[in-house]
């Protein structure tokens, strides 16, 4: 980020810190078994100071600026759709009363277990090698459906991708495409979206228009979560969205 952009972001963030109640965020990616004790200690500590945040609570906060719980909110995001998020992170979140926001790249989930390591090696994803002898390192749709409702299922593009390009087919595939995947497997669109590197809404017109067509309500970037519409929309099917 250029220095002038960072300074502007810092000023904006400082103004928000002084003027509004806060929802903090914490990000996780891989949560292997060897990290469980460490992660549990962190969640236990956080549970004494923070409350969980679900979609309805975030919507209300971003609409009114008011937070109705006695403790400030903590939105815990688990990125990249790793299987250990379900096996290891989910039980800890539920033990300490937190809602997890699981940001899933849908083609990783769709990839057969036999080729998931190859899939990861060609993208900016990392796995804990030999963690799962059966070769499945991604969440399954059954696991995602089991978490849907108790936790938040969100979109992290189809391919764990950035959206800076102006290629309209590419942008449709990475925004509308995963929304169609969620509709197929969950029976409804998801409300929250984050691209790789957390590009905010409002900085790149072609990406914004693709996000609008997909109907996302919340956009997560590196420095903010934006509420860009009052209710989530619905993705409109477009041609050739099976491409990777």
N, C-alpha and C positions, 0 to 999 in steps of 0.2 A: 504494500500500500504506500503511495507517495506520502511524504511527510505532511503536506498540506491537507490531504484527505484524513490522515490520522488525527491531526490537530482538530479538524472540524468534528470528527466523530467523538473525540474526547470531550470537546465543549458541549456537544449535544447530550452525551451520556451524563456529564456532570450536572447539567441543568435538570435532567430527569431525576437524578439521584436526590437533588435538593427539593424537588417539587412534587414527587409522586410516591405512593407506596410501591414497594418493589416486588417483582417476581424474579427470583434468581434462576439461572439455568446451570446445570452440570451435565457434561457430555461424557459418555463412555463409548467404547468400541468393542474390542474383544474383552471378554471377562472369563478367562480360563480358570480351571479349578485351583491352580496354584495362587490365584489372587483372591479367593473367596474370603479368607480371614481378613485381609486388608480392606476389601470392599465392604464387608459387613460392618467393620468397625466404623467406617466412614458414614454409612447409612444410619447406623445406630446413633452416632453423634448428631447427624443432621435431623433425625426425627425429634430430637429434643428442642430444636430451634425453628423448624420449618414445617409447613403443611404441604400436602400433595396438591397438584394442579391437574384438573381434567379439562376437556375441551370447553365445556359449558362455563366453567369458572374462568378460563382464559378469555373467552368471548365476552363475558360480563366485565372483566377487568379492563380489556382493551376498548370496550365501548364506553364505560362510565368512569374509569380511573379509580374505582373503588374496589377494595379487597375486604371480603366479609368474614374472613377467618381470623382468629386471634393471633396466629403466628403467620409470618410472611410465607409466600408460596415459593416452592422449589420445583421447577420443571426439570425432570431427569430424562435426558435424551439418550437413547441407545442406538447408535448408528450402524448401518451396513448389513443388517439382516443376518448376523452370525447366530448359528445354532446355540452357542454357549450363552447367548442372551436369554434364551428360553430356559435352558437347563440350569444355569447358575445365577443369573441376575434376577430373573422373574421371581423366584422364591424369596430372595432377600428383600426385594421391593415390597412384596406382599407381607412379609414378616414385620416390616417397619412402617407399613401404612402408606406407601408411596405409589403413585401412578407412574408407570413407565411410558415414555413416548418412543415407540420403536419405529425408526426411520429405515424403510426397507427398499433396496433396489430390486425390483421384481424379477428381472431376468436371472439374477443370482439364485433366487428361490426356484425359478422354473428349470434351472440347469440340472440335469441328472447328476446323481452323486458321483458317478464314474468320471465325469469331466469337470467337476467343480474346481479342482486344483488348477486345471488348465485355464478355466474361466478367470479365476482370481489372478493368475500370473499375467494375463493380458490386460488387466485393468488395475487401477490404484486401490486394490483391496489386499489385505494381508490375513493369513490364517495362522493358527498355531499348529504347525505340522505334526502329524501323528496324534493329534488330540482325539480324532474320531476314526477308529480302524475301518469303519464302513465307508469312509470317504465323503460323507455328507457333512459339510461345514456350514451350510446355509439353513436358515429356518425352513420348515415345511409349511405348506398352506394349512395343514391341520393344526400345527402349533400356532400359526398366526390367527386362525379362526378361534382357537381356544383363548387367546389373549384379548381378542377384539371385544370391546365393551368394558372389561375390567381394566384394561390398559388402553392406550391410544396407539392405533396403527397409522403410520404416516408414510409419505412417499419420499424416497431418496433417489428419484429418477429410475430409469430401467437399468442402466449400465454403470451406475456410480459415476455420473458424468457432469461436466461443467456445461454451462449454457451460454457462453460468450459468443458462440458462432452465429452467423446469420443464415445458416442453412435451415430452411423452414421444415423440410422433411425430418431432419435431425432433431429439431426442437419439438416437433409434434411427437416424435417417437419417444422422447425423454420426458414429456409432460403428460400429454393425452394418453400415450401408450400405456404407462403404468397405471393410470387411473382406470383404463379399461380392464387391466389385469385384476385390480382390486374389485371392480364391479363383478367380474366373472366369478371370483373365488369367495368374496365376502358378501356379495349381494348388494353392495352400496359403495359409493365413492368415498374416498378419505378426504379429510378436511385440511391437513397440514402437508407442506411440501418443503423440502430443502434440496438444493443441488450441491454437488461437490464444490467445496470452497465457500459455500454460503453466500452466493450472490443475492443482494437484496432486490426486492421489487422496486421498479421505478428508475433503474439505471440502464436498462437495455431493452429497447422497444420490442424487437422480435421475440425475445424471451418472455416479456410481460404479456404479449398477446397470446402466446402459446399457453402460458399459465392461466390466462383468462378463459381460453377455450376448454381447458381441463377442469376449471371450476373450483380450484383450491381457495380456501378461505384464509388460511394462515401461511405466511412465508417466513421460514426460519433462515436467518443469515448469521454471519459471524458476530454481529454487534446488536442485533435486534430481532424481535418477532413482530411481524406486521399483520394486522387484520385488514385485508384488502377488499372484503365484501361482507355484507350483513349475514348472508347465509351461504353455505357451500352450493356450488352449481353442479352440473352434471356434464361429464365428458361427452363430446360429440364424436362418434366413430369417424375416422378418416382412413384414406387408402394407405396400404402398405405399411402398417404399423407392426408387422412381425419382424422387420429388419433389426439386426443388432448393431 
